[in-house]
C-alpha cells in the first residue's frame, strides 16, 4: 500500500492492484491529457490532467464501496473501473470527442479495445477482475455502474471539486463525504437517505453554476471549435491520416501535429489556438432567439460546417473563417436519483423544489455561437442572423460582445 498526496482529497491510498494499473501506458498517458481542454486560456491555473482526476475518482469510489458494504471482489471491480474510466479520452479530453465519434465511431466510454487485451487485461485478469465487467461499469451497463456513471456519481463529485480548485472558480463546492455517507444501493442503482438531499442539491447547483463559468465559457468554446475544425481538415484532407492514431495522441503530440500540418487550414487554426489568437463572437444567442426545436439533438461538426459555409458565402468571406458552434441542449438534471425517507422511495424532484429551477436555468444558459475573425464580425453577424433566422434582440438581451 502506498499513499499519494492529492490537493483535493488529501491522502489517497493505492494498493498493489492500483499501482500496477497506474503504471500502465494507457493510464500514464492521462498525465498528458488536460482535464478541461482549453479552459486554461481563460483560467491559467486549469492545467490539471485526466490522470489526477482518475486517481481522485478511484479514491471516492473506494469510499463509496465501503459505505455500501460491497465485498472485496465488487470493490476491486468498481475501483478499477473508476481508475480506468477515462483512458478512452482523446487529446484535450472532451474537445476531440466529436471528432472521435465522427471518424472512429467510438466515444471515450467505449474502452474495450484498451482493456480487453494487452497489459491492462493481463493485470485485471491476474487480480481476478473480468475486463468485460470493467468495460460494462464504465459504459453504464453494470449493476454497480451508477457509482461511477450516474447522476450523483463519484466521477462528477471529483471533477467538480477538482475543476473548481484549479480554476479558482468558487462554484464547485460539493460535500462529497456527506453524499457518500448518505448513499444506498437499490435494485435500480444509487439512491439517497433523506439526510443527503442538501448535499445532492449542492452538487446539482455546482454543476449548474460551473457550466457557463467554466465548461461552456465562450473563450473555451471558440478555441474548441477552431481545434475541432483543424482536426477535421487534417483527417479529411491530409493523405494517410489515421483518425484513430490522432485520438490516441496526447495533447502536445496532437497540437504539434496540427501546427506543422501540410493542410494550411489545419495549420493556421492550430497555431492560432496555441498562441491564443482566437476568433471572436459574431453571434451568441440563447434558445429564445433561435428555433431551438431544430437543435434538439447535437447536429455534430458536419452539420455545423454546412451552416458555416452558407454563412460565409453570404458574407463573402472564405469558409474557413466562419465557425458555427451548436452545443446540445442540456438534459434534465438527476431524473433517475431516488430518495428514501421513512415512508417510501421518492424521486429527488418530489422532495427538492430546486431541481425544476435549475433545469430552467440550464436551458437559459445554452448559447449558439458563430465565430469569425475580428475584421469580419459585422458581415458574419448579418449573414448568420439571416441563415439562422435569429429573432431581434430585446433591450435586456443585448450584451457587450468582447
C-alpha positions as CSV (number, residue, x, y, z in Angstrom):
1,X,0.0,0.0,0.0
2,X,1.3,3.5,-1.0
3,X,-0.1,6.9,0.0
4,X,-0.4,9.6,-2.7
5,X,-0.8,13.2,-1.8
6,X,-3.7,14.8,-3.6
7,X,-4.5,18.5,-3.5
8,X,-8.3,17.9,-3.4
9,X,-8.8,14.8,-1.3
10,X,-5.6,14.8,0.9
11,X,-4.0,11.4,1.1
12,X,-5.1,8.7,-1.4
13,X,-4.4,5.1,-0.7
14,X,-3.1,2.9,-3.6
15,X,-3.0,-0.8,-3.2
16,X,-0.9,-3.2,-5.3
17,X,-3.6,-3.6,-8.0
18,X,-4.0,0.2,-8.3
19,X,-0.2,0.7,-8.5
20,X,0.0,-1.8,-11.3
21,X,-2.8,-0.1,-13.3
22,X,-1.3,3.3,-12.6
23,X,2.0,2.2,-14.2
24,X,0.3,1.0,-17.4
25,X,0.9,3.1,-20.5
26,X,-2.8,3.8,-21.0
27,X,-3.1,5.4,-17.6
28,X,0.2,7.2,-17.7
29,X,-0.8,8.8,-20.9
30,X,-3.5,10.6,-19.0
31,X,-0.8,12.7,-17.3
32,X,-0.5,14.4,-20.6
33,X,-4.2,14.9,-21.4
34,X,-5.7,18.0,-19.9
35,X,-8.9,17.7,-17.9
36,X,-10.5,20.8,-19.1
37,X,-9.3,21.2,-22.7
38,X,-8.7,24.8,-23.4
39,X,-10.1,26.2,-20.2
40,X,-6.6,27.3,-19.3
41,X,-7.0,30.0,-22.0
42,X,-9.5,31.6,-19.5
43,X,-8.2,30.3,-16.2
44,X,-4.4,29.9,-16.3
45,X,-4.3,27.5,-13.4
46,X,-6.5,25.0,-15.1
47,X,-3.7,22.7,-16.2
48,X,-4.7,19.6,-14.3
49,X,-5.0,16.3,-16.1
50,X,-7.2,13.3,-16.5
51,X,-4.6,11.3,-14.5
52,X,-5.2,13.1,-11.2
53,X,-8.9,13.1,-11.8
54,X,-8.9,9.4,-12.4
55,X,-7.0,8.9,-9.2
56,X,-9.5,11.0,-7.3
57,X,-12.4,9.2,-8.8
58,X,-10.9,5.9,-7.7
59,X,-10.4,7.2,-4.2
60,X,-14.1,8.3,-3.9
61,X,-15.2,5.1,-5.4
62,X,-13.4,3.2,-2.7
63,X,-15.1,5.2,0.0
64,X,-18.5,4.6,-1.5
65,X,-17.8,0.9,-1.8
66,X,-17.1,0.8,1.9
67,X,-20.2,2.8,2.7
68,X,-22.3,0.4,0.6
69,X,-20.6,-2.6,2.3
70,X,-19.6,-4.2,-1.0
71,X,-17.5,-7.3,-0.9
72,X,-13.8,-7.4,-1.9
73,X,-14.4,-8.6,-5.4
74,X,-17.1,-5.9,-6.1
75,X,-14.8,-3.2,-4.6
76,X,-11.9,-4.3,-6.7
77,X,-14.1,-4.1,-9.8
78,X,-15.5,-0.7,-9.1
79,X,-12.2,0.9,-8.1
80,X,-10.5,-0.5,-11.2
81,X,-13.3,0.8,-13.4
82,X,-13.1,4.2,-11.7
83,X,-9.3,4.4,-12.3
84,X,-9.7,3.4,-15.9
85,X,-12.9,5.2,-16.8
86,X,-11.2,8.0,-18.8
87,X,-8.4,6.1,-20.6
88,X,-10.6,6.3,-23.8
89,X,-10.3,10.1,-24.0
90,X,-8.7,11.7,-27.0
91,X,-6.3,14.7,-26.7
92,X,-7.7,17.7,-24.8
93,X,-10.4,15.4,-23.4
94,X,-13.9,16.4,-24.5
95,X,-12.6,18.9,-27.1
96,X,-11.9,16.0,-29.5
97,X,-14.9,13.8,-28.6
98,X,-16.9,15.0,-31.7
99,X,-14.0,14.0,-34.0
100,X,-13.6,10.7,-32.3
101,X,-17.3,9.9,-32.7
102,X,-17.4,11.1,-36.3
103,X,-14.4,9.3,-37.6
104,X,-13.8,6.3,-35.4
105,X,-17.4,5.5,-34.3
106,X,-16.4,5.4,-30.7
107,X,-16.9,7.5,-27.6
108,X,-14.5,7.8,-24.7
109,X,-16.7,5.5,-22.6
110,X,-16.0,2.6,-25.0
111,X,-12.7,1.2,-23.7
112,X,-13.0,-2.4,-24.7
113,X,-10.2,-2.1,-27.2
114,X,-7.9,-0.8,-24.5
115,X,-8.9,-3.1,-21.7
116,X,-9.9,-6.3,-23.4
117,X,-6.4,-7.3,-24.3
118,X,-2.8,-6.3,-23.7
119,X,-1.2,-5.1,-20.5
120,X,-4.3,-3.9,-18.7
121,X,-6.2,-7.1,-19.5
122,X,-3.3,-9.1,-18.0
123,X,-3.3,-7.0,-14.9
124,X,-7.0,-7.3,-14.4
125,X,-7.2,-11.0,-15.0
126,X,-4.3,-11.7,-12.7
127,X,-6.2,-9.9,-9.9
128,X,-9.4,-11.8,-10.6
129,X,-11.2,-8.9,-12.3
130,X,-13.1,-9.5,-15.5
131,X,-12.1,-6.9,-18.1
132,X,-15.6,-7.2,-19.7
133,X,-17.2,-6.2,-16.4
134,X,-14.9,-3.2,-16.1
135,X,-16.0,-2.1,-19.6
136,X,-19.6,-2.6,-18.6
137,X,-19.2,-0.5,-15.5
138,X,-17.5,2.3,-17.4
139,X,-20.2,2.3,-20.1
140,X,-23.0,2.3,-17.6
141,X,-24.2,-1.2,-18.3
142,X,-23.3,-2.9,-15.0
143,X,-25.4,-3.2,-11.8
144,X,-22.8,-1.2,-9.9
145,X,-22.2,1.3,-12.8
146,X,-24.1,4.1,-11.1
147,X,-21.3,4.5,-8.6
148,X,-19.1,6.0,-11.3
149,X,-21.7,6.6,-14.1
150,X,-24.8,8.2,-12.8
151,X,-26.4,11.5,-11.7
152,X,-24.7,11.6,-8.3
153,X,-21.6,9.6,-9.1
154,X,-18.1,9.9,-7.8
155,X,-16.8,11.0,-11.2
156,X,-18.9,14.1,-11.0
157,X,-18.0,14.7,-7.4
158,X,-14.3,14.6,-8.2
159,X,-14.3,16.7,-11.3
160,X,-16.5,19.5,-9.8
161,X,-14.2,19.8,-6.8
162,X,-11.0,19.5,-8.8
163,X,-12.1,21.9,-11.6
164,X,-13.1,24.5,-9.0
165,X,-9.8,24.1,-7.2
166,X,-7.7,24.6,-10.3
167,X,-9.7,27.3,-11.9
168,X,-10.3,29.2,-8.7
169,X,-14.0,29.5,-9.5
170,X,-15.9,29.3,-6.2
171,X,-18.9,27.4,-7.5
172,X,-17.7,23.7,-7.4
173,X,-18.4,23.2,-3.7
174,X,-19.5,19.6,-3.2
175,X,-19.9,17.8,0.2
176,X,-18.7,14.5,-1.3
177,X,-18.3,12.8,2.0
178,X,-21.8,13.6,3.2
179,X,-23.2,12.4,-0.2
180,X,-21.2,9.2,0.1
181,X,-22.4,8.6,3.7
182,X,-26.0,9.1,2.6
183,X,-25.8,6.8,-0.4
184,X,-27.6,3.4,-0.5
185,X,-27.7,0.8,-3.3
186,X,-31.1,-0.3,-4.6
187,X,-32.1,-2.7,-7.3
188,X,-32.2,0.2,-9.8
189,X,-29.0,1.8,-8.8
190,X,-27.9,4.6,-6.4
191,X,-30.4,6.2,-4.0
192,X,-30.0,8.6,-1.1
193,X,-31.1,8.7,2.5
194,X,-33.3,11.7,3.2
195,X,-30.4,13.3,5.1
196,X,-28.4,13.6,1.8
197,X,-30.8,15.8,0.0
198,X,-29.0,19.1,0.8
199,X,-25.6,17.6,-0.3
200,X,-27.2,16.3,-3.5
201,X,-28.7,19.8,-4.2
202,X,-25.2,21.3,-3.6
203,X,-23.8,19.1,-6.3
204,X,-26.5,19.9,-8.8
205,X,-26.1,23.6,-8.0
206,X,-22.4,23.3,-8.6
207,X,-22.9,21.7,-12.0
208,X,-25.4,24.4,-12.9
209,X,-23.1,27.3,-12.0
210,X,-19.9,25.7,-13.4
211,X,-21.4,25.3,-16.9
212,X,-21.3,29.0,-18.0
213,X,-18.3,29.9,-15.8
214,X,-16.0,27.0,-16.9
215,X,-17.4,24.2,-19.1
216,X,-19.2,26.4,-21.6
217,X,-17.2,29.7,-21.3
218,X,-17.2,31.4,-24.7
219,X,-13.4,31.5,-25.0
220,X,-13.2,27.8,-24.4
221,X,-16.0,27.2,-26.9
222,X,-14.2,29.3,-29.6
223,X,-10.9,27.5,-29.1
224,X,-12.6,24.2,-29.1
225,X,-14.5,25.0,-32.4
226,X,-11.2,26.1,-34.0
227,X,-9.3,23.0,-32.9
228,X,-12.1,20.6,-34.0
229,X,-12.2,22.2,-37.4
230,X,-8.5,21.9,-37.7
231,X,-8.7,18.2,-36.8
232,X,-11.4,17.5,-39.3
233,X,-9.4,19.2,-42.0
234,X,-6.4,17.1,-41.1
235,X,-8.4,13.9,-41.3
236,X,-10.3,14.7,-44.5
237,X,-7.5,16.4,-46.5
238,X,-4.1,15.1,-45.5
239,X,-3.4,11.7,-47.2
240,X,-2.6,8.9,-44.9
241,X,-4.1,10.5,-41.8
242,X,-5.4,7.9,-39.4
243,X,-8.2,9.4,-37.1
244,X,-7.7,6.7,-34.6
245,X,-3.9,7.5,-34.4
246,X,-4.7,11.1,-33.7
247,X,-7.2,10.2,-31.0
248,X,-4.5,8.1,-29.2
249,X,-2.1,11.0,-29.1
250,X,-1.6,13.2,-26.0
251,X,-2.2,17.0,-26.1
252,X,1.3,18.0,-27.0
253,X,1.7,15.5,-29.8
254,X,-1.7,16.3,-31.4
255,X,-1.1,20.1,-31.2
256,X,2.4,19.7,-32.8
257,X,1.0,17.5,-35.5
258,X,-1.6,20.1,-36.4
259,X,0.8,23.1,-36.1
260,X,3.0,21.5,-38.7
261,X,0.3,20.1,-40.9
262,X,0.6,20.1,-44.7
263,X,-3.0,21.4,-44.6
264,X,-2.9,25.2,-44.4
265,X,-6.3,25.5,-42.7
266,X,-5.4,23.0,-40.0
267,X,-2.0,24.5,-39.5
268,X,-3.3,28.1,-39.2
269,X,-6.1,27.2,-36.8
270,X,-3.9,25.2,-34.6
271,X,-1.3,27.9,-34.4
272,X,-3.9,30.5,-33.6
273,X,-5.2,28.3,-30.7
274,X,-1.7,27.7,-29.5
275,X,-0.9,31.4,-29.4
276,X,-4.4,32.4,-28.2
277,X,-5.1,34.4,-31.3
278,X,-8.7,33.3,-31.3
279,X,-11.8,34.1,-33.4
280,X,-14.4,36.4,-32.0
281,X,-18.1,36.1,-31.4
282,X,-20.1,37.4,-34.3
283,X,-23.3,35.9,-32.9
284,X,-24.0,34.4,-29.4
285,X,-27.7,33.8,-28.7
286,X,-29.9,31.7,-26.5
287,X,-32.8,29.4,-27.4
288,X,-35.2,32.3,-27.1
289,X,-33.8,33.9,-30.2
290,X,-33.4,30.9,-32.5
291,X,-35.6,27.9,-33.4
292,X,-34.3,25.7,-30.5
293,X,-36.6,22.9,-31.7
294,X,-34.3,22.5,-34.7
295,X,-31.4,21.9,-32.4
296,X,-32.9,19.3,-30.0
297,X,-30.1,16.9,-30.8
298,X,-26.5,17.9,-31.4
299,X,-26.1,18.2,-35.1
300,X,-22.4,17.5,-34.9
301,X,-19.4,19.0,-36.7
302,X,-20.6,18.1,-40.2
303,X,-23.9,19.9,-39.9
304,X,-22.2,22.9,-38.2
305,X,-19.9,23.1,-41.2
306,X,-22.8,23.2,-43.6
307,X,-24.3,26.1,-41.8
308,X,-20.9,27.9,-41.5
309,X,-20.3,27.5,-45.3
310,X,-23.7,29.0,-46.0
311,X,-23.0,32.0,-43.7
312,X,-19.5,32.5,-45.2
313,X,-21.0,32.5,-48.7
314,X,-23.5,35.2,-47.9
315,X,-20.8,37.2,-46.0
316,X,-18.4,36.9,-49.0
317,X,-15.5,35.5,-47.0
318,X,-13.5,32.3,-47.0
319,X,-15.5,29.4,-45.4
320,X,-12.7,28.6,-43.0
321,X,-13.1,32.0,-41.4
322,X,-16.6,31.1,-40.1
323,X,-17.3,28.5,-37.4
324,X,-20.6,27.5,-36.0
325,X,-21.0,26.1,-32.5
326,X,-24.3,24.4,-31.6
327,X,-24.0,22.6,-28.2
328,X,-26.6,20.0,-27.3
329,X,-29.4,21.4,-25.3
330,X,-28.8,20.4,-21.6
331,X,-30.8,17.4,-20.4
332,X,-32.8,17.4,-17.2
333,X,-30.8,17.1,-14.0
334,X,-30.9,13.9,-11.9
335,X,-34.1,12.4,-13.2
336,X,-33.2,8.9,-12.0
337,X,-32.0,9.6,-8.5
338,X,-34.4,8.5,-5.8
339,X,-34.6,9.4,-2.1
340,X,-35.5,7.0,0.7
341,X,-37.4,8.6,3.6
342,X,-39.2,6.8,6.4
343,X,-42.2,6.0,4.2
344,X,-41.2,5.4,0.6
345,X,-38.8,5.9,-2.2
346,X,-39.4,9.2,-3.9
347,X,-37.9,10.9,-7.0
348,X,-35.5,13.6,-6.0
349,X,-37.7,16.2,-7.8
350,X,-40.5,15.4,-5.4
351,X,-38.5,16.4,-2.4
352,X,-36.3,19.2,-3.8
353,X,-38.0,22.2,-5.3
354,X,-34.7,23.4,-6.6
355,X,-34.5,20.8,-9.4
356,X,-37.0,22.4,-11.7
357,X,-35.5,25.9,-11.1
358,X,-32.0,24.5,-12.0
359,X,-33.3,22.8,-15.1
360,X,-34.8,26.1,-16.3
361,X,-31.5,27.9,-15.5
362,X,-29.5,25.4,-17.5
363,X,-31.8,25.9,-20.6
364,X,-31.4,29.6,-20.3
365,X,-27.6,29.2,-20.2
366,X,-27.5,27.5,-23.6
367,X,-25.9,29.5,-26.4
368,X,-25.5,29.1,-30.1
369,X,-22.3,30.7,-31.3
370,X,-21.0,31.9,-34.6
371,X,-17.3,32.9,-34.6
372,X,-15.1,34.6,-37.1
373,X,-12.1,36.9,-37.4
374,X,-12.2,40.4,-35.9
375,X,-12.5,42.2,-39.3
376,X,-15.5,40.1,-40.5
377,X,-17.7,40.2,-37.3
378,X,-20.3,42.6,-38.7
379,X,-20.7,40.8,-42.0
380,X,-20.9,37.4,-40.4
381,X,-23.4,38.6,-37.8
382,X,-25.7,39.8,-40.6
383,X,-25.3,36.6,-42.6
384,X,-25.8,34.4,-39.6
385,X,-28.9,36.3,-38.5
386,X,-30.4,35.7,-41.9
387,X,-29.4,32.0,-42.2
388,X,-30.4,31.0,-38.7
389,X,-33.5,33.3,-38.7
390,X,-32.4,34.9,-35.4
391,X,-35.0,36.9,-33.7
392,X,-34.4,40.6,-32.9
393,X,-32.8,41.1,-29.5
394,X,-34.8,42.9,-26.9
395,X,-33.0,45.6,-24.9
396,X,-32.3,43.3,-21.9
397,X,-30.8,40.7,-24.3
398,X,-28.1,43.0,-25.7
399,X,-24.7,42.2,-24.2
400,X,-21.3,43.7,-24.9
401,X,-19.5,41.2,-27.1
402,X,-15.8,41.2,-26.5
